[in-house]
Amino acid sequence: MKYSFDDLVKILEMLRSENGCPWDKAQDTRSLLPYLIEESYEFIDAAQKGSYENMQEELGDVLLQVVFHAEVCKEKGIFNIQDVIQGICEKMVRRHPHVFGNAVATDSSAVSKQWEAIKAEEKAKTGNGVQSAMDKVPKGLPSLFRAQELQRRAAKSGFDWQHAKDSIEKVLEEFREFVEEKQVASFPSKERLEEELGDIIFSLTNYARHCGLNVDTALARSNAKFEKRFRTMENMARNQELKKLSDSELLSLWKKAKECLE
C-alpha cells in the first residue's frame, strides 16, 4: 500500500484518539523534545556515513516528530500541520525574491545579505525585533553548536578578528592560561579549570570558523577515527582484555591498528 503525507497525519490522529495508543496519547511538546533531538542526530550520523538508505529512514523519523508536535498543538487549538506548511512556504517565497520576484542576487553572499535584510524587516513589522545579536541564538543548542553560532553572529556585528592568525594566538594564550592554572595552584579549582578549558575550546572553535571549517564536523570525524582504531585494537588483542595489557603493549597495538587503517 502506498501512503501519502495525509496518511501520516491521519495515523497520528488515530494514535492520539480516545481509542489510540496510551503512550502516544500521554505525550506533549516537552516530552517529545528528546526524541526530536535524537532523531535529528541519527539522521546526521547517517548523512555523514553517506548511507542513503538510513538517511531515508531517519528523515521519516524526523518528519514523524514534526507531525507529532503539530498534532499536539492542533488538539490545543493553537495551530495544525497545514499552518506549519503554509508558514514555511510563505517564508521561503518571501525570502527568495530573486527567484519568486524581481530582485537580483548573483551569488550566495548576496543571497545571504538579502535573506538577513528581509528577516530583520519581518521582525520589525511583528514587533519581535531582537535587542541583541545574541538573542537569536537558542539556549537549547548543544554547547559546541552554540559556540559557533554565538561567534558567527558576533562577527556579523563587526566583532571579530581580522585575520586567522590572530585567532590562533588567542587559542595558544588560553592554553597557556590553562596550563598555568593547573601547575601553579596547589589545589586547582575544578570550576576554574573547567572555565579555562572552556576558553580553549571556544577559541579553537573560533579559529576553525576563520579557516572555513565546522568544528563539530571535525570532531565527529576524529570520534569516528578513534572508534575505528580502538575497535581494530580490540580485534588485534585476540580476546585479551585491554586493561590487563601493559602500556607498551597497548601503544604497540594502537600503532598497528593505525597502520592497518591507513
C-alpha positions as CSV (number, residue, x, y, z in Angstrom):
1,M,0.0,0.0,0.0
2,K,1.3,3.4,-0.9
3,Y,0.9,6.0,1.8
4,S,0.8,9.8,1.5
5,F,1.7,12.7,3.8
6,D,-2.0,13.0,4.6
7,D,-2.0,9.3,5.7
8,L,0.8,10.1,8.1
9,V,-1.3,12.9,9.6
10,K,-4.3,10.6,10.0
11,I,-2.1,7.9,11.6
12,L,-1.0,10.4,14.3
13,E,-4.6,11.5,14.8
14,M,-5.6,7.9,15.4
15,L,-2.7,7.2,17.7
16,R,-3.8,10.3,19.8
17,S,-7.5,9.5,19.6
18,E,-9.6,8.1,22.5
19,N,-9.0,4.5,21.4
20,G,-5.4,5.1,20.3
21,C,-2.1,4.3,21.8
22,P,-1.7,5.0,25.6
23,W,2.0,6.1,25.1
24,D,1.3,8.4,22.2
25,K,-1.7,10.0,24.0
26,A,0.4,10.8,27.0
27,Q,3.0,12.8,25.1
28,D,3.2,16.6,24.9
29,T,5.6,19.0,23.2
30,R,8.0,18.9,26.1
31,S,8.1,15.2,26.5
32,L,8.7,14.8,22.7
33,L,11.7,17.1,22.6
34,P,14.4,14.4,23.4
35,Y,13.1,12.3,20.5
36,L,13.3,15.2,18.1
37,I,16.9,15.8,19.1
38,E,17.7,12.1,19.0
39,E,16.2,11.5,15.6
40,S,17.9,14.6,14.2
41,Y,21.3,13.3,15.3
42,E,20.6,9.9,13.9
43,F,19.9,11.5,10.5
44,I,23.1,13.5,10.8
45,D,25.0,10.2,11.6
46,A,23.5,8.5,8.5
47,A,24.3,11.5,6.3
48,Q,27.9,11.7,7.5
49,K,28.3,8.0,6.7
50,G,26.7,8.5,3.3
51,S,24.1,5.8,4.0
52,Y,21.2,6.9,1.8
53,E,19.0,4.0,2.9
54,N,19.4,5.0,6.6
55,M,19.0,8.7,5.6
56,Q,15.6,7.9,4.2
57,E,14.5,6.1,7.3
58,E,15.9,8.7,9.7
59,L,14.2,11.6,7.7
60,G,11.0,9.7,8.2
61,D,11.6,9.7,11.9
62,V,12.3,13.4,11.9
63,L,9.1,14.0,9.8
64,L,7.1,12.0,12.3
65,Q,8.3,14.3,15.1
66,V,7.2,17.4,13.1
67,V,3.8,15.9,12.5
68,F,3.5,14.7,16.1
69,H,4.3,18.2,17.6
70,A,1.8,19.7,15.2
71,E,-0.9,17.2,16.2
72,V,-0.4,18.0,19.8
73,C,-0.8,21.7,19.1
74,K,-3.8,21.2,16.9
75,E,-5.6,19.5,19.8
76,K,-4.9,22.6,21.9
77,G,-6.4,24.8,19.2
78,I,-3.1,26.6,18.6
79,F,-2.1,25.5,15.1
80,N,-2.0,22.5,12.8
81,I,0.3,20.9,10.3
82,Q,-1.3,22.8,7.5
83,D,-0.5,26.1,9.3
84,V,3.1,24.9,9.6
85,I,3.3,24.1,5.9
86,Q,1.6,27.4,5.0
87,G,4.0,29.4,7.2
88,I,7.2,27.9,5.8
89,C,6.1,28.1,2.2
90,E,5.2,31.8,2.6
91,K,8.6,32.4,4.3
92,M,10.6,30.7,1.6
93,V,8.8,32.6,-1.2
94,R,9.1,35.9,0.7
95,R,12.8,35.4,1.4
96,H,13.7,34.4,-2.2
97,P,12.5,37.5,-4.2
98,H,15.4,36.8,-6.7
99,V,13.6,33.5,-7.5
100,F,9.9,34.4,-7.0
101,G,10.1,38.1,-7.6
102,N,12.1,40.8,-9.4
103,A,15.0,41.1,-7.1
104,V,18.6,40.2,-8.3
105,A,21.1,38.2,-6.3
106,T,24.0,36.9,-8.3
107,D,25.9,34.8,-5.7
108,S,25.4,33.1,-2.4
109,S,26.9,36.1,-0.5
110,A,24.2,38.4,-2.0
111,V,21.5,35.9,-1.2
112,S,22.6,35.7,2.5
113,K,22.6,39.5,2.8
114,Q,19.2,39.7,1.2
115,W,17.9,36.9,3.5
116,E,19.1,38.7,6.6
117,A,17.7,42.1,5.5
118,I,14.2,40.5,4.8
119,K,14.4,38.7,8.1
120,A,15.1,41.9,10.0
121,E,12.3,43.6,8.2
122,E,9.9,40.8,9.2
123,K,10.9,41.1,12.9
124,A,10.4,44.9,12.8
125,K,6.9,44.5,11.4
126,T,5.9,41.9,14.0
127,G,7.4,43.8,16.9
128,N,9.7,40.9,17.6
129,G,12.9,42.7,16.9
130,V,15.9,41.5,18.9
131,Q,17.7,43.7,21.4
132,S,21.0,41.9,20.9
133,A,22.7,39.9,18.2
134,M,22.8,37.1,20.8
135,D,19.0,36.9,21.2
136,K,18.5,34.7,18.2
137,V,21.0,32.0,19.4
138,P,18.8,29.2,21.0
139,K,19.9,28.4,24.5
140,G,19.0,24.7,23.9
141,L,21.6,24.2,21.2
142,P,24.4,21.7,22.1
143,S,27.4,23.7,23.5
144,L,29.6,23.3,20.5
145,F,26.9,24.3,18.0
146,R,26.0,27.3,20.2
147,A,29.6,28.5,20.4
148,Q,29.8,28.5,16.6
149,E,26.6,30.4,16.3
150,L,27.5,33.0,19.0
151,Q,30.7,33.7,17.2
152,R,29.1,33.8,13.8
153,R,26.5,36.4,15.0
154,A,29.2,38.4,16.8
155,A,31.3,38.5,13.6
156,K,28.3,39.7,11.6
157,S,28.0,42.6,14.0
158,G,31.7,43.5,13.3
159,F,33.2,41.9,16.5
160,D,35.8,39.6,15.0
161,W,39.5,39.0,14.5
162,Q,40.7,40.5,11.2
163,H,43.0,37.5,10.5
164,A,43.0,33.8,11.3
165,K,46.5,34.1,12.8
166,D,45.1,36.5,15.4
167,S,42.5,33.9,16.5
168,I,45.1,31.1,16.7
169,E,47.2,33.3,19.0
170,K,44.1,33.5,21.3
171,V,44.0,29.7,21.3
172,L,47.6,29.5,22.4
173,E,47.0,32.2,25.0
174,E,44.1,30.3,26.5
175,F,46.0,27.0,26.5
176,R,48.9,28.7,28.4
177,E,46.4,30.0,31.0
178,F,45.0,26.5,31.5
179,V,48.5,25.0,32.0
180,E,49.4,27.8,34.4
181,E,46.2,27.3,36.4
182,K,46.9,23.5,36.6
183,Q,50.6,23.9,37.6
184,V,50.7,26.9,39.8
185,A,47.8,26.2,42.1
186,S,48.4,23.7,44.9
187,F,44.8,22.6,44.7
188,P,43.4,23.9,41.4
189,S,39.7,24.6,41.5
190,K,37.7,22.3,39.3
191,E,35.4,25.1,38.3
192,R,38.4,27.3,37.4
193,L,40.0,24.6,35.3
194,E,36.7,24.0,33.5
195,E,36.4,27.7,32.8
196,E,39.9,27.8,31.3
197,L,39.3,24.6,29.3
198,G,36.1,26.1,28.0
199,D,38.0,29.1,26.9
200,I,40.4,26.9,24.9
201,I,37.6,25.1,23.2
202,F,35.7,28.3,22.5
203,S,38.8,29.9,21.0
204,L,39.6,26.9,18.9
205,T,36.0,26.9,17.6
206,N,36.5,30.5,16.6
207,Y,39.8,29.6,14.8
208,A,38.1,26.8,12.9
209,R,35.4,29.3,11.7
210,H,38.2,31.6,10.4
211,C,39.6,28.7,8.5
212,G,36.1,27.9,7.0
213,L,35.8,24.7,9.0
214,N,33.0,23.3,11.1
215,V,34.4,22.3,14.5
216,D,31.6,19.9,15.2
217,T,32.1,18.1,11.9
218,A,35.9,17.9,12.5
219,L,35.3,16.4,16.0
220,A,32.8,13.9,14.6
221,R,35.5,12.8,12.1
222,S,38.0,12.4,14.9
223,N,35.5,10.5,17.0
224,A,34.8,8.1,14.1
225,K,38.5,7.6,13.5
226,F,39.3,6.9,17.2
227,E,36.4,4.5,17.4
228,K,37.5,2.6,14.3
229,R,41.1,2.3,15.5
230,F,40.0,1.2,19.0
231,R,37.8,-1.5,17.6
232,T,40.7,-2.7,15.5
233,M,42.9,-2.7,18.6
234,E,40.3,-4.9,20.3
235,N,40.3,-7.3,17.4
236,M,44.0,-7.5,17.3
237,A,44.2,-8.2,21.0
238,R,42.6,-11.6,20.3
239,N,40.1,-11.7,23.2
240,Q,42.7,-10.4,25.7
241,E,41.3,-7.7,28.0
242,L,43.0,-4.4,27.1
243,K,43.1,-3.3,30.7
244,K,45.3,-6.3,31.5
245,L,47.9,-5.3,28.9
246,S,50.9,-3.1,29.7
247,D,51.3,0.5,28.5
248,S,53.9,-0.6,25.9
249,E,51.6,-3.4,24.7
250,L,48.7,-1.0,24.3
251,L,50.8,1.5,22.5
252,S,52.1,-1.2,20.1
253,L,48.5,-2.3,19.4
254,W,47.4,1.3,18.8
255,K,50.3,1.8,16.3
256,K,49.5,-1.4,14.5
257,A,45.8,-0.5,14.3
258,K,46.7,2.9,13.0
259,E,49.0,1.4,10.3
260,C,46.3,-1.1,9.4
261,L,43.7,1.5,8.7
262,E,45.9,4.0,6.8
